Amino acid sequence: MRQNDTSDAVLPSTPSTPSTPSRRNHLVHAPWPYARLDVPALRAAGHRPHPVRQFVLKTRSRCNLACTYCYVYEMADQGWRGQPAAMSPATAARAAARIAEHAAAHDLARVDLVLHGGEPLLTAPAELAAPVDAVRAALARTSPGTRVTATVQTNGTLLTRGRLGALAAAGIRVGVSLDGGLPAHNARRVDRTGRPGFAAAARGLRLLARHPESYAGVLCVVDLAQDPVETYESLLAFAPPVIGLLLPLANWNTPPPGHHPPRTPYADWLVAVFERWWHDAVLRTRIRIFEEIIALLLGLPAATETLGLAPAATAVIETDGGIEQADSLKSAYEGAAATGMTVESHGFDAFLDHPGLAARQLGREALADGCRACALVEVCGGGHYPHRYRAGEGFRQPSVYCADLQVLIRHIATALHTAAARGAGPGAAGPLGPGAPGPLGPLSAGQDPRRAAAS
């Protein structure tokens, strides 16, 4: 797909699909892309869609915790209230058939499944793997060459030997969401009576750490109220193979806590962790946001949709079978992730032409003018899509974290350049200007990404 700079002239303002309640809602809240992106014209101009490769199965719509910042339950979209509590076997089977149909149509070598919620471990151990088994069975019939990877994302409080054994037997790895490795870090992760969930989560993580083959990693939302290095080092006690440090879901109408430009508190927090991680003599864990930035600075694609210009390739299937966009969009406005499609009535090829997904596959063409002209665009990619939202305008804005991302990326670029200068001479001029690291080549298997520039 071309990713040349264009003007709105090739993105006509006439809606190209029939009006539906979800579309009318999108038009009010997000004229970009819903009023300005004509998908048929886009295809006629030569932009081909990229197939869906990751499928998030919302197996449960309810949770045993009530975290006070949760984007599913506490932010703009309250659609969970109308969802069935659990995905039925019939819905799971229909979703599996649609996934297999899509994989066969696009000759996919691999599909990635994520069991999500709510809290997916509210499901009985014997039934946990059923949606993944259904997908594997459907693929065996229609696309036998397609490999499946599967993870479950959980708050960890319900992890038991039985559940872990059932997941391991099905080849499903486990990722846990936690706000740090100490009780004080998790004060907002409570149940509906206000009781803390940390003790149960810590028990689950200690159990998981004894089974590294099943351990996918830990996700942690950045909290400015907590010491960054203490947060990082406390998480190491649970031996995570990967830590995902997430910026809070926020936008221009609902800015993140502590957002007072030109200050960059989120960059300062992350830089403190980066310095501790980068200069450690031993690589004790991988930190996703740092590795993504390093990879992009080295000319490699990022592995997720939060940075870089790679096309979005994720579909969410709700418990009722609704096909939705990435559910982080629910932080923007009511119905922001909705498409009006279901696995009963639509295949995923139809989803590819939904304006919301098509916009996220445009690379720099979907970005604000200032972002397209920015020296950091190949790395930042405009930032995480939900962070760009402004009510009544939509998603063609810079990230609300723009200043933080600039400081963080430049700091990591300087560290890479220093490593390159020490180990292999100055780096080539890269996207940040002379003296900044250029594409220094791919990371080899098992290579420490902190030392890649000097290798």
ABEGO torsion letter per residue (X at the ends): XBABBBBAAABBABBABBBBAAAAAAAAABAOAAAABBAAAAAAAGBBBBBBABBBBBABABBABBBAABAAAABABAAAAABBABBBAAAAAAAAAAAAAAAAAAGBABBBBBBBOEBAAABBAAAAAAAAAAAAAAAAAABAABBBBBBBBBAGAABBAAAAAAAAAAGBBBBBBBAEABAAAAAABBBAAGBBAAAAAAAAAAAAAABAAABAEBBBBBBAABBAAAAAAAAAAAGBABBBBBBBBBBAABBBBGBBOABBAAAAAAAAAAAAAAABABBABBBAAAAAAAAAAAGBBBABAABEABBBABBBBBAAGBBBBBAAAAAABBGAABAGBBAAABBAAAAAABAAAAAAAAEAAABBAAAAABAAAAAAGGEBAAAABBBGAEABBBBAAAAAAAAAAAAAAAAAAAAAAAAAEBBBBBAAEBGBBBBAEBBBBGBBAAAAAAX
